[in-house]
Amino acid sequence: MRVHVADHPLIAHKLTYLRDKRTDTPTFRRLADELVTLLAYEATREVRVTPFNIETPVAPTQGIHLSSPKPLVVPILRAGLGMLDGMMKMLPTAEVGFLGLERNEETLEARTYANRLPEDLDKRQCYVLDPMLATGGTLSAAIRFLVDLGADDITAVVLLAAPEGIERVQREVADIGAPITLVTGAIDERLNDKGYIVPGLGDAGDRLYGVV
Ligand code: URA
């Protein structure tokens, strides 16, 4: 897996306010949205394109447009939904599929509870959205799920990642032949004994949607 830390002053600025426990939910949502749009720019560097002939008012020329089938954006429920609008601003013609994976808080393992994906992802480029790469269990499971359906190029977009999670995903996807990329706003210090990223930003789902 290729790991790309999108270090840019605007990303670091927005992340700082996201981390701040005084940031309220509406502001958190807006910042997450803006941050994802910046990360999406980095994440789509290798999006597949096809030459496309057009005429400007002055002369014919060749440009490019997104190849078909269009990329599939897959937010991991629930917190990944908070990243969907920001991603779709950059890829408005992408399709969207939903995957519900939740973490068992005792075993910290991922379990699939919802799948609204196309049945066949043959040769599809997929962008997986999940704000926090913590233990890595959810992301590994999501990548495996998409590859088993035929996806042949997967980019995970996360706001923050823990080194332990990155290592686990690296290990667990090592046998997958397709290119796998991780784009993150930052790599934090570590996980604590509850599986939270330190310093992190707390529970991303709760901060996006309130505690339920
Ligand atoms: N999920 C979160 O929302 N936050 C963490 O720190 C780890 C997992």
Residues whose N, C-alpha, C, O or C-beta is under 5 A from the ligand:
A	BS01	URA	M132 A134 G195 Y196 I197 G200 G202 D203 A204 G205
